């Protein structure tokens, strides 16, 4: 019997929640992909029509603004690392008893950061980034799923 099967057999509530970890892992991979594309746009030398959908939607404007870095680190790079951490928690560390708390804390921090950046897009830059809005949707769903994982871990 494989380790994951033994763990699932010894902890039925965790076995039922395995689909939650799989969903979080899948969404984290999607978030990493969106963040990598955004990071590529951050460093691109030329403008693109990829995300230019009029004067109110332009990823290049957002990804190259003064708000696209935090202490010299591209926000999209922070996204890649953050989604990577969520992926690790949902896969390699899913069997640890502390994972539900850490997963919810990490996802919540990511959501707060994404909401702050969305505020900057809408009220400071007055331009929206479709990639950023997609990332916001992904982290919001991950946070909700992490909340379910945390709630189930108390049972």
N, C-alpha and C positions, 0 to 999 in steps of 0.2 A: 504494500500500500504506500503510495507516495506521501510525502510530508504534508502537502496541502489537503489530501484526502483524510489523513489521520487527524489533522487539525479540524477539518470540517466535521468529522464524525464526533470529535470530542467537544465541539462547540457549535450546536445546531443553529443558534441565533446568528453566528458569524457566517455559517454556510448559507443561510437565507439571504444575507446581505452581500454575498460575493458579487452579485450582478451590479450592486451599487458601486463597488470598487472598480469593476470592469467599465462601467459607464463613466466614472470619474477619470479613469486612465485614458479612455478613448477621447473624452473632451479635452484632457490635458494635452494629448498629442495634437489635436486640432488647434489648440491654443498655441502650441509651440510652432506649428506651421504658419499660422497667422502672424505670430511675432517675428519669425524669420523673414517672412516677406516684408513686413514693416521695417525690419532692420536693414534689409537690402535697399529699400526705398530711402531710408535715412542716409545711407552712404552713397547712393546713386548720384552721379554727376549731372545727369540730364533729367528733365521733366518727362513724365509719361502720361499717357491717356488712360492707363490701367485703372486709375481710381479718380479720374477727373470727370465728374458728372455735373458740371455746372459750377457756378461761382460759390455755392454753399457746400459742395462736397468735393474736397480735394485732399487726398492723403499726402501728397508732396508738401503742401503748405503746412500741414500739421506735423509731419515727420521731420521737417527741417526747421521748425520754429525754435525759438529760444527755450520753449518748454519741452522740447524733445529729448533733453538730457537732464539727469540729476547727478550733480557733482561730477560731471564729465562722462557719465555712463549713459548710453542711449536708453531711453525708456523701453524700446523694443527689446533690447538686450536683457533688461530686468524682467521683461515678460517671458523671454525664453527660459531664463533661470527659474523664475517662479513657477511656470507651468512644468518645468523639469522636476522641481521639488515635489509638486503635487503628483506627478506621474510616479516618482519613487515611493511616495507615501502610499499611493493606491495600489502599488504592485509589490515591490520588494519588502516593504515594511507593513503591509496590510494585516499581518497576523499579530502584531504587537498591541498590547493593551492600551498603550498611549497614543496610538495612531489616530483614533477618531478625534481626540482633542486637538492633536497637532494638525490634522487635516482641516478641521473646521477653523482653527486659528489662522493657518496659512491662507486658506481660501478667503476668509473674511478680510484679512489684510490686503489681499489682491483685489477684492471687490471695492474696498474703501479707496485704494489707490486708483483703480479704474474709474470710479465715480468722480474723484477729484480731477482726473485728466479729462473726463467727459465735460465737467463744468468748464474747464479751461477751453476746450473746443467750442462749446456753445456760447460762452459769455465773454471770453477774452479774445480768442482768435476769430470767432464768428464764422468758422468753417468746420465742417464735419469730416471725419475720416471713416470710411466704410470699414476698413480693417480694424480700427479702434473700436467701433461700435460692435463689430462681430466679436472682438475679444471681450468686450463688456458683457455681451450676452453669454458667452462661454463661461466666464468666471462667475456670473450670477447663477447659472445652472449648477456649476460645480459647487458653489457655496450652499445652495439649497440641498443638493445631494449629500454634501458633507454634514449638514445639519441633521439629515435623516440618519446617516451613519452614526453620528454622535448620540442621537436620541435612542436608537436601537441598541447602542452599546451599554446603556444603563439597565437594560432588561436582563 
